[in-house]
């Protein structure tokens, strides 16, 4: 069995990424993004990239770093969201943007990975999404044809991989990652833990290793929180205690949030 494990994110990208490629990048907001691989992509200096991702991170983090250095020429995304630089570049005509409904984007990746070149969907019919695309009627309803996506490279994040590349994702961090991994001609995965083959129970594997070409370990990702909110019933003192507990847990390597306690009247 070929060794799929690479010593660093830089090494995992070497010889694979190049100028002008199309990349699928897993994640939703900042949840489940391949942080180390994105940083390595930033440091590689590759440019004129087309990036397929639900959104582009936030300013200064995730794909937002690549927007700031103008390494991305086009985004295929469903949400501009919290990224002001993403919005600015698009409105200024400096960045190409192919807006895609979120479910359609997921299906374009899934279908690409399954070898399905195109599919029909009702989503977007009668809107700008359908302009220039084939329309067809099925059972009295109009559908628009969407082409599938088969990116040159997929950068994804998983929780655990075994040495053959079988993957297990963690809760909502799974999001777009399996579909992106399946669609990419080359798939590079960033994981928090690597185990021996056989340690993952067959029923516990979310994506088989046949889709994975390279693996890099990032045992301590930053996992930045996109927007922290607290209940309106929690006063400032309680919010401070909760924030301090979350920081302490992050430093200890735990990703289970501390319970919020209402200290009013205590």
C-alpha positions as CSV (number, residue, x, y, z in Angstrom):
1,X,0.0,0.0,0.0
2,X,1.4,3.4,-1.0
3,X,2.2,5.8,1.8
4,X,-0.5,8.5,1.8
5,X,0.8,10.4,4.9
6,X,2.9,13.5,4.4
7,X,4.9,15.3,7.0
8,X,3.4,18.8,6.5
9,X,0.7,20.6,4.6
10,X,3.4,22.2,2.4
11,X,4.7,18.8,1.5
12,X,1.2,17.5,0.8
13,X,0.5,20.3,-1.7
14,X,3.9,20.0,-3.4
15,X,3.7,18.8,-7.0
16,X,-0.1,18.9,-7.0
17,X,-1.3,22.6,-6.9
18,X,-0.5,24.9,-9.7
19,X,-1.5,28.3,-11.2
20,X,-4.9,28.4,-12.8
21,X,-6.4,25.3,-11.2
22,X,-9.9,24.7,-9.9
23,X,-10.0,23.7,-6.3
24,X,-12.8,22.5,-4.1
25,X,-12.4,23.4,-0.5
26,X,-14.5,21.8,2.3
27,X,-16.1,23.7,5.1
28,X,-19.2,25.8,6.0
29,X,-18.3,29.2,7.3
30,X,-15.3,28.3,9.5
31,X,-16.7,24.9,10.5
32,X,-14.7,22.0,9.0
33,X,-12.3,24.1,6.9
34,X,-8.8,22.6,6.2
35,X,-6.9,25.4,8.0
36,X,-3.4,24.1,7.6
37,X,-3.9,23.3,3.9
38,X,-5.3,26.7,3.2
39,X,-2.3,28.3,4.9
40,X,0.1,26.2,2.9
41,X,-1.8,27.1,-0.3
42,X,-1.4,30.8,0.7
43,X,2.3,30.3,1.3
44,X,2.8,28.4,-2.0
45,X,2.0,31.6,-4.0
46,X,-0.1,29.8,-6.6
47,X,-2.5,32.2,-8.3
48,X,-5.4,32.6,-10.7
49,X,-7.3,29.9,-8.8
50,X,-11.0,29.1,-9.1
51,X,-12.2,28.0,-5.7
52,X,-15.4,26.0,-5.1
53,X,-16.6,26.4,-1.6
54,X,-19.8,27.3,0.2
55,X,-18.3,30.7,1.1
56,X,-14.8,32.2,1.5
57,X,-14.2,32.1,5.2
58,X,-13.9,35.5,6.9
59,X,-11.5,38.4,6.5
60,X,-8.0,37.2,7.4
61,X,-8.9,33.6,8.0
62,X,-9.6,30.6,5.8
63,X,-10.0,31.4,2.1
64,X,-10.2,35.0,3.2
65,X,-6.4,34.9,3.3
66,X,-6.2,34.0,-0.4
67,X,-8.7,36.7,-1.3
68,X,-6.5,39.3,0.4
69,X,-3.4,38.2,-1.6
70,X,-5.5,38.0,-4.9
71,X,-4.6,34.4,-5.4
72,X,-8.3,33.6,-6.2
73,X,-9.7,34.9,-9.5
74,X,-13.1,33.3,-9.3
75,X,-15.3,31.9,-6.5
76,X,-18.1,29.3,-7.1
77,X,-20.1,29.8,-3.9
78,X,-23.5,30.1,-2.4
79,X,-22.8,32.7,0.2
80,X,-20.7,35.9,0.5
81,X,-21.6,36.2,4.1
82,X,-19.2,37.6,6.7
83,X,-16.3,38.4,4.4
84,X,-16.1,42.1,3.6
85,X,-13.2,41.7,1.3
86,X,-15.1,39.1,-0.7
87,X,-18.0,41.5,-1.0
88,X,-15.7,44.4,-1.9
89,X,-13.8,42.6,-4.7
90,X,-17.0,41.3,-6.2
91,X,-18.8,44.6,-6.3
92,X,-15.7,46.3,-7.7
93,X,-15.5,43.8,-10.5
94,X,-12.2,42.4,-9.3
95,X,-13.4,38.9,-8.6
96,X,-15.5,36.6,-10.7
97,X,-18.4,35.0,-8.8
98,X,-20.7,32.2,-9.8
99,X,-23.5,32.3,-7.3
100,X,-24.9,28.8,-6.9
101,X,-27.8,27.7,-4.7
102,X,-26.5,25.8,-1.7
103,X,-28.2,22.5,-2.4
104,X,-27.3,22.7,-6.0
105,X,-23.6,23.3,-5.2
106,X,-23.6,20.3,-2.9
107,X,-25.2,18.2,-5.7
108,X,-22.8,19.5,-8.4
109,X,-19.9,18.2,-6.3
110,X,-21.6,14.9,-5.3
111,X,-22.6,14.2,-8.9
112,X,-19.1,15.0,-10.1
113,X,-17.7,12.5,-7.7
114,X,-20.3,9.9,-8.9
115,X,-19.4,10.3,-12.6
116,X,-22.7,12.1,-13.4
117,X,-21.9,14.9,-15.9
118,X,-25.2,16.9,-15.3
119,X,-28.6,16.8,-13.7
120,X,-31.9,18.7,-13.7
121,X,-33.3,20.7,-10.8
122,X,-36.2,23.0,-10.2
123,X,-34.0,25.3,-8.0
124,X,-33.3,28.5,-9.8
125,X,-35.9,28.2,-12.6
126,X,-37.2,31.7,-13.5
127,X,-34.2,33.5,-11.9
128,X,-30.7,34.6,-13.0
129,X,-29.4,31.2,-11.9
130,X,-31.1,29.7,-15.0
131,X,-29.9,32.3,-17.5
132,X,-28.1,30.6,-20.5
133,X,-28.8,27.1,-19.2
134,X,-30.9,24.4,-20.8
135,X,-34.5,24.1,-19.5
136,X,-36.6,21.0,-19.8
137,X,-40.0,19.9,-18.8
138,X,-40.7,16.8,-16.7
139,X,-44.2,15.9,-15.6
140,X,-45.5,19.3,-16.3
141,X,-42.7,21.1,-14.3
142,X,-39.8,23.1,-15.7
143,X,-36.3,22.2,-14.6
144,X,-32.8,23.7,-15.3
145,X,-29.8,21.6,-16.2
146,X,-26.8,22.0,-14.0
147,X,-23.3,20.8,-15.0
148,X,-21.4,18.8,-12.3
149,X,-18.1,19.9,-10.8
150,X,-14.9,17.9,-11.1
151,X,-12.2,20.1,-9.6
152,X,-8.5,19.5,-10.2
153,X,-7.8,19.3,-6.4
154,X,-10.0,18.9,-3.3
155,X,-8.8,20.2,0.0
156,X,-10.8,18.7,2.9
157,X,-10.9,18.4,6.6
158,X,-11.8,15.3,8.6
159,X,-11.5,14.3,12.2
160,X,-9.8,10.9,11.9
161,X,-8.1,9.0,9.1
162,X,-6.5,5.6,9.0
163,X,-3.3,5.1,7.1
164,X,-5.2,3.9,4.0
165,X,-7.2,7.1,3.9
166,X,-10.6,6.0,5.3
167,X,-12.1,9.0,6.9
168,X,-14.4,9.8,9.8
169,X,-15.8,13.4,10.1
170,X,-17.0,15.1,13.3
171,X,-20.6,16.2,13.5
172,X,-21.4,19.3,11.5
173,X,-17.8,19.6,10.3
174,X,-18.7,16.9,7.8
175,X,-20.8,19.5,5.7
176,X,-19.3,19.8,2.2
177,X,-16.2,17.8,2.9
178,X,-17.2,14.3,1.7
179,X,-18.7,15.7,-1.6
180,X,-15.6,17.8,-2.2
181,X,-13.4,14.8,-1.6
182,X,-15.3,12.6,-4.0
183,X,-15.3,15.2,-6.7
184,X,-11.6,16.2,-6.7
185,X,-9.3,14.5,-9.2
186,X,-6.7,14.6,-6.4
187,X,-7.9,14.8,-2.8
188,X,-5.7,16.0,0.0
189,X,-7.1,15.7,3.5
190,X,-6.2,17.4,6.8
191,X,-7.0,15.4,9.9
192,X,-6.6,15.7,13.7
193,X,-5.8,12.1,14.3
194,X,-4.3,9.2,12.3
195,X,-4.9,5.6,13.3
196,X,-3.8,2.2,12.1
197,X,-5.8,0.4,9.4
198,X,-8.5,-1.6,11.1
199,X,-9.0,0.8,14.1
200,X,-12.0,2.4,12.4
201,X,-15.0,0.1,12.5
202,X,-16.4,-0.4,8.9
203,X,-19.7,1.1,9.9
204,X,-17.9,4.1,11.4
205,X,-16.2,5.1,8.1
206,X,-17.9,8.1,6.4
207,X,-15.7,8.1,3.3
208,X,-13.6,5.3,1.9
209,X,-9.9,5.7,1.4
210,X,-10.2,5.2,-2.4
211,X,-11.0,8.9,-2.7
212,X,-8.1,10.1,-0.7
213,X,-4.6,10.5,-2.1
214,X,-2.7,12.5,0.5
215,X,-3.1,12.9,4.3
216,X,-1.6,15.5,6.6
217,X,-1.9,15.6,10.4
218,X,-2.9,18.9,12.1
219,X,-3.6,17.8,15.7
220,X,-4.2,21.3,17.1
221,X,-6.2,23.4,14.6
222,X,-7.2,26.8,15.7
223,X,-10.9,26.2,15.1
224,X,-11.7,29.9,15.2
225,X,-15.3,30.8,16.1
226,X,-17.0,32.8,13.3
227,X,-19.4,34.7,15.5
228,X,-19.8,34.0,19.2
229,X,-23.2,34.6,20.7
230,X,-24.7,34.1,24.1
231,X,-28.3,34.0,25.4
232,X,-30.0,37.3,26.0
233,X,-30.7,36.1,29.6
234,X,-27.0,35.9,30.4
235,X,-25.5,39.0,31.9
236,X,-22.0,40.4,31.2
237,X,-20.4,38.6,34.1
238,X,-21.8,35.2,33.0
239,X,-20.7,35.8,29.4
240,X,-17.1,36.6,30.6
241,X,-17.0,33.4,32.7
242,X,-18.3,31.4,29.7
243,X,-15.7,32.9,27.4
244,X,-12.9,32.2,29.9
245,X,-14.0,28.6,30.2
246,X,-14.1,28.2,26.4
247,X,-10.6,29.6,26.1
248,X,-9.3,27.2,28.8
249,X,-11.0,24.3,27.1
250,X,-9.5,25.2,23.7
251,X,-6.0,25.4,25.3
252,X,-6.5,22.0,26.8
253,X,-7.6,20.5,23.5
254,X,-11.3,20.1,24.2
255,X,-13.9,21.2,21.7
256,X,-16.9,20.6,24.0
257,X,-18.3,24.0,25.0
258,X,-18.7,24.9,28.6
259,X,-22.3,25.3,29.9
260,X,-23.6,28.8,30.2
261,X,-24.8,29.6,33.7
262,X,-27.2,32.4,34.6
263,X,-25.7,34.2,37.5
264,X,-28.4,36.8,37.9
265,X,-29.6,37.0,41.4
266,X,-26.8,34.7,42.6
